[in-house]
């Protein structure tokens, strides 16, 4: 799975140079875990790391350049 994470971090950093590597990693981990938990809560069977990877990659392609504008609630 680490190779997926590293590839996604690199992709996100190429789409959004405003992010640090640490922040890009946070986004990848957050998107990945949110997808897996939402998918499980909906009752769908686990389809593997490749499926989660594809979803996160799509999100980066669509929204990656704007992620630095999003702030988290604290």
Phi and psi in radians as a Rosetta constraint file:
Dihedral C 1 N 2 CA 2 C 2 CIRCULARHARMONIC -1.016 0.35
Dihedral N 2 CA 2 C 2 N 3 CIRCULARHARMONIC -0.624 0.35
Dihedral C 2 N 3 CA 3 C 3 CIRCULARHARMONIC -1.143 0.35
Dihedral N 3 CA 3 C 3 N 4 CIRCULARHARMONIC -0.606 0.35
Dihedral C 3 N 4 CA 4 C 4 CIRCULARHARMONIC -1.132 0.35
Dihedral N 4 CA 4 C 4 N 5 CIRCULARHARMONIC -0.799 0.35
Dihedral C 4 N 5 CA 5 C 5 CIRCULARHARMONIC -1.094 0.35
Dihedral N 5 CA 5 C 5 N 6 CIRCULARHARMONIC -0.824 0.35
Dihedral C 5 N 6 CA 6 C 6 CIRCULARHARMONIC -1.054 0.35
Dihedral N 6 CA 6 C 6 N 7 CIRCULARHARMONIC -0.748 0.35
Dihedral C 6 N 7 CA 7 C 7 CIRCULARHARMONIC -1.115 0.35
Dihedral N 7 CA 7 C 7 N 8 CIRCULARHARMONIC -0.724 0.35
Dihedral C 7 N 8 CA 8 C 8 CIRCULARHARMONIC -1.198 0.35
Dihedral N 8 CA 8 C 8 N 9 CIRCULARHARMONIC -0.668 0.35
Dihedral C 8 N 9 CA 9 C 9 CIRCULARHARMONIC -1.077 0.35
Dihedral N 9 CA 9 C 9 N 10 CIRCULARHARMONIC -0.812 0.35
Dihedral C 9 N 10 CA 10 C 10 CIRCULARHARMONIC -1.058 0.35
Dihedral N 10 CA 10 C 10 N 11 CIRCULARHARMONIC -0.734 0.35
Dihedral C 10 N 11 CA 11 C 11 CIRCULARHARMONIC -1.099 0.35
Dihedral N 11 CA 11 C 11 N 12 CIRCULARHARMONIC -0.798 0.35
Dihedral C 11 N 12 CA 12 C 12 CIRCULARHARMONIC -1.105 0.35
Dihedral N 12 CA 12 C 12 N 13 CIRCULARHARMONIC -0.736 0.35
Dihedral C 12 N 13 CA 13 C 13 CIRCULARHARMONIC -1.130 0.35
Dihedral N 13 CA 13 C 13 N 14 CIRCULARHARMONIC -0.570 0.35
Dihedral C 13 N 14 CA 14 C 14 CIRCULARHARMONIC -1.246 0.35
Dihedral N 14 CA 14 C 14 N 15 CIRCULARHARMONIC -0.553 0.35
Dihedral C 14 N 15 CA 15 C 15 CIRCULARHARMONIC -1.387 0.35
Dihedral N 15 CA 15 C 15 N 16 CIRCULARHARMONIC -0.521 0.35
Dihedral C 15 N 16 CA 16 C 16 CIRCULARHARMONIC -2.433 0.35
Dihedral N 16 CA 16 C 16 N 17 CIRCULARHARMONIC 1.580 0.35
Dihedral C 16 N 17 CA 17 C 17 CIRCULARHARMONIC -1.247 0.35
Dihedral N 17 CA 17 C 17 N 18 CIRCULARHARMONIC -0.093 0.35
Dihedral C 17 N 18 CA 18 C 18 CIRCULARHARMONIC -1.332 0.35
Dihedral N 18 CA 18 C 18 N 19 CIRCULARHARMONIC -0.238 0.35
Dihedral C 18 N 19 CA 19 C 19 CIRCULARHARMONIC -1.598 0.35
Dihedral N 19 CA 19 C 19 N 20 CIRCULARHARMONIC 2.569 0.35
Dihedral C 19 N 20 CA 20 C 20 CIRCULARHARMONIC -1.443 0.35
Dihedral N 20 CA 20 C 20 N 21 CIRCULARHARMONIC 2.879 0.35
Dihedral C 20 N 21 CA 21 C 21 CIRCULARHARMONIC -1.068 0.35
Dihedral N 21 CA 21 C 21 N 22 CIRCULARHARMONIC -0.673 0.35
Dihedral C 21 N 22 CA 22 C 22 CIRCULARHARMONIC -1.098 0.35
Dihedral N 22 CA 22 C 22 N 23 CIRCULARHARMONIC -0.778 0.35
Dihedral C 22 N 23 CA 23 C 23 CIRCULARHARMONIC -1.201 0.35
Dihedral N 23 CA 23 C 23 N 24 CIRCULARHARMONIC -0.662 0.35
Dihedral C 23 N 24 CA 24 C 24 CIRCULARHARMONIC -1.097 0.35
Dihedral N 24 CA 24 C 24 N 25 CIRCULARHARMONIC -0.745 0.35
Dihedral C 24 N 25 CA 25 C 25 CIRCULARHARMONIC -1.087 0.35
Dihedral N 25 CA 25 C 25 N 26 CIRCULARHARMONIC -0.726 0.35
Dihedral C 25 N 26 CA 26 C 26 CIRCULARHARMONIC -1.025 0.35
Dihedral N 26 CA 26 C 26 N 27 CIRCULARHARMONIC -0.802 0.35
Dihedral C 26 N 27 CA 27 C 27 CIRCULARHARMONIC -1.068 0.35
Dihedral N 27 CA 27 C 27 N 28 CIRCULARHARMONIC -0.772 0.35
Dihedral C 27 N 28 CA 28 C 28 CIRCULARHARMONIC -1.095 0.35
Dihedral N 28 CA 28 C 28 N 29 CIRCULARHARMONIC -0.838 0.35
Dihedral C 28 N 29 CA 29 C 29 CIRCULARHARMONIC -1.105 0.35
Dihedral N 29 CA 29 C 29 N 30 CIRCULARHARMONIC -0.689 0.35
Dihedral C 29 N 30 CA 30 C 30 CIRCULARHARMONIC -1.161 0.35
Dihedral N 30 CA 30 C 30 N 31 CIRCULARHARMONIC -0.837 0.35
Dihedral C 30 N 31 CA 31 C 31 CIRCULARHARMONIC -1.075 0.35
Dihedral N 31 CA 31 C 31 N 32 CIRCULARHARMONIC -0.738 0.35
Dihedral C 31 N 32 CA 32 C 32 CIRCULARHARMONIC -1.108 0.35
Dihedral N 32 CA 32 C 32 N 33 CIRCULARHARMONIC -0.915 0.35
Dihedral C 32 N 33 CA 33 C 33 CIRCULARHARMONIC -1.177 0.35
Dihedral N 33 CA 33 C 33 N 34 CIRCULARHARMONIC -0.635 0.35
Dihedral C 33 N 34 CA 34 C 34 CIRCULARHARMONIC -1.112 0.35
Dihedral N 34 CA 34 C 34 N 35 CIRCULARHARMONIC -0.745 0.35
Dihedral C 34 N 35 CA 35 C 35 CIRCULARHARMONIC -1.085 0.35
Dihedral N 35 CA 35 C 35 N 36 CIRCULARHARMONIC -0.852 0.35
Dihedral C 35 N 36 CA 36 C 36 CIRCULARHARMONIC -1.100 0.35
Dihedral N 36 CA 36 C 36 N 37 CIRCULARHARMONIC -0.740 0.35
Dihedral C 36 N 37 CA 37 C 37 CIRCULARHARMONIC -1.228 0.35
Dihedral N 37 CA 37 C 37 N 38 CIRCULARHARMONIC -0.700 0.35
Dihedral C 37 N 38 CA 38 C 38 CIRCULARHARMONIC -1.123 0.35
Dihedral N 38 CA 38 C 38 N 39 CIRCULARHARMONIC -0.714 0.35
Dihedral C 38 N 39 CA 39 C 39 CIRCULARHARMONIC -1.114 0.35
Dihedral N 39 CA 39 C 39 N 40 CIRCULARHARMONIC -0.743 0.35
Dihedral C 39 N 40 CA 40 C 40 CIRCULARHARMONIC -1.182 0.35
Dihedral N 40 CA 40 C 40 N 41 CIRCULARHARMONIC -0.735 0.35
Dihedral C 40 N 41 CA 41 C 41 CIRCULARHARMONIC -1.090 0.35
Dihedral N 41 CA 41 C 41 N 42 CIRCULARHARMONIC -0.529 0.35
Dihedral C 41 N 42 CA 42 C 42 CIRCULARHARMONIC -1.332 0.35
Dihedral N 42 CA 42 C 42 N 43 CIRCULARHARMONIC -0.124 0.35
Dihedral C 42 N 43 CA 43 C 43 CIRCULARHARMONIC 1.545 0.35
Dihedral N 43 CA 43 C 43 N 44 CIRCULARHARMONIC 0.188 0.35
Dihedral C 43 N 44 CA 44 C 44 CIRCULARHARMONIC -1.396 0.35
Dihedral N 44 CA 44 C 44 N 45 CIRCULARHARMONIC 2.575 0.35
Dihedral C 44 N 45 CA 45 C 45 CIRCULARHARMONIC -1.240 0.35
Dihedral N 45 CA 45 C 45 N 46 CIRCULARHARMONIC 2.640 0.35
Dihedral C 45 N 46 CA 46 C 46 CIRCULARHARMONIC -1.169 0.35
Dihedral N 46 CA 46 C 46 N 47 CIRCULARHARMONIC 2.243 0.35
Dihedral C 46 N 47 CA 47 C 47 CIRCULARHARMONIC -1.908 0.35
Dihedral N 47 CA 47 C 47 N 48 CIRCULARHARMONIC 0.103 0.35
Dihedral C 47 N 48 CA 48 C 48 CIRCULARHARMONIC 1.775 0.35
Dihedral N 48 CA 48 C 48 N 49 CIRCULARHARMONIC 2.932 0.35
Dihedral C 48 N 49 CA 49 C 49 CIRCULARHARMONIC -1.096 0.35
Dihedral N 49 CA 49 C 49 N 50 CIRCULARHARMONIC -0.603 0.35
Dihedral C 49 N 50 CA 50 C 50 CIRCULARHARMONIC -1.090 0.35
Dihedral N 50 CA 50 C 50 N 51 CIRCULARHARMONIC -0.639 0.35
Dihedral C 50 N 51 CA 51 C 51 CIRCULARHARMONIC -1.181 0.35
Dihedral N 51 CA 51 C 51 N 52 CIRCULARHARMONIC -0.770 0.35
Dihedral C 51 N 52 CA 52 C 52 CIRCULARHARMONIC -1.124 0.35
Dihedral N 52 CA 52 C 52 N 53 CIRCULARHARMONIC -0.723 0.35
Dihedral C 52 N 53 CA 53 C 53 CIRCULARHARMONIC -1.003 0.35
Dihedral N 53 CA 53 C 53 N 54 CIRCULARHARMONIC -0.819 0.35
Dihedral C 53 N 54 CA 54 C 54 CIRCULARHARMONIC -1.065 0.35
Dihedral N 54 CA 54 C 54 N 55 CIRCULARHARMONIC -0.720 0.35
Dihedral C 54 N 55 CA 55 C 55 CIRCULARHARMONIC -1.099 0.35
Dihedral N 55 CA 55 C 55 N 56 CIRCULARHARMONIC -0.863 0.35
Dihedral C 55 N 56 CA 56 C 56 CIRCULARHARMONIC -1.107 0.35
Dihedral N 56 CA 56 C 56 N 57 CIRCULARHARMONIC -0.698 0.35
Dihedral C 56 N 57 CA 57 C 57 CIRCULARHARMONIC -1.060 0.35
Dihedral N 57 CA 57 C 57 N 58 CIRCULARHARMONIC -0.730 0.35
Dihedral C 57 N 58 CA 58 C 58 CIRCULARHARMONIC -1.074 0.35
Dihedral N 58 CA 58 C 58 N 59 CIRCULARHARMONIC -0.723 0.35
Dihedral C 58 N 59 CA 59 C 59 CIRCULARHARMONIC -1.125 0.35
Dihedral N 59 CA 59 C 59 N 60 CIRCULARHARMONIC -0.681 0.35
Dihedral C 59 N 60 CA 60 C 60 CIRCULARHARMONIC -1.131 0.35
Dihedral N 60 CA 60 C 60 N 61 CIRCULARHARMONIC -0.772 0.35
Dihedral C 60 N 61 CA 61 C 61 CIRCULARHARMONIC -1.049 0.35
Dihedral N 61 CA 61 C 61 N 62 CIRCULARHARMONIC -0.703 0.35
Dihedral C 61 N 62 CA 62 C 62 CIRCULARHARMONIC -1.412 0.35
Dihedral N 62 CA 62 C 62 N 63 CIRCULARHARMONIC -0.707 0.35
Dihedral C 62 N 63 CA 63 C 63 CIRCULARHARMONIC -2.169 0.35
Dihedral N 63 CA 63 C 63 N 64 CIRCULARHARMONIC -0.051 0.35
Dihedral C 63 N 64 CA 64 C 64 CIRCULARHARMONIC -0.975 0.35
Dihedral N 64 CA 64 C 64 N 65 CIRCULARHARMONIC -0.676 0.35
Dihedral C 64 N 65 CA 65 C 65 CIRCULARHARMONIC -1.231 0.35
Dihedral N 65 CA 65 C 65 N 66 CIRCULARHARMONIC -0.251 0.35
Dihedral C 65 N 66 CA 66 C 66 CIRCULARHARMONIC -1.880 0.35
Dihedral N 66 CA 66 C 66 N 67 CIRCULARHARMONIC -0.056 0.35
Dihedral C 66 N 67 CA 67 C 67 CIRCULARHARMONIC -1.072 0.35
Dihedral N 67 CA 67 C 67 N 68 CIRCULARHARMONIC -0.462 0.35
Dihedral C 67 N 68 CA 68 C 68 CIRCULARHARMONIC -1.199 0.35
Dihedral N 68 CA 68 C 68 N 69 CIRCULARHARMONIC -0.232 0.35
Dihedral C 68 N 69 CA 69 C 69 CIRCULARHARMONIC -1.480 0.35
Dihedral N 69 CA 69 C 69 N 70 CIRCULARHARMONIC -0.234 0.35
Dihedral C 69 N 70 CA 70 C 70 CIRCULARHARMONIC -1.482 0.35
Dihedral N 70 CA 70 C 70 N 71 CIRCULARHARMONIC 2.319 0.35
Dihedral C 70 N 71 CA 71 C 71 CIRCULARHARMONIC -2.007 0.35
Dihedral N 71 CA 71 C 71 N 72 CIRCULARHARMONIC 2.614 0.35
Dihedral C 71 N 72 CA 72 C 72 CIRCULARHARMONIC -1.600 0.35
Dihedral N 72 CA 72 C 72 N 73 CIRCULARHARMONIC 2.666 0.35
Dihedral C 72 N 73 CA 73 C 73 CIRCULARHARMONIC -1.415 0.35
Dihedral N 73 CA 73 C 73 N 74 CIRCULARHARMONIC 2.426 0.35
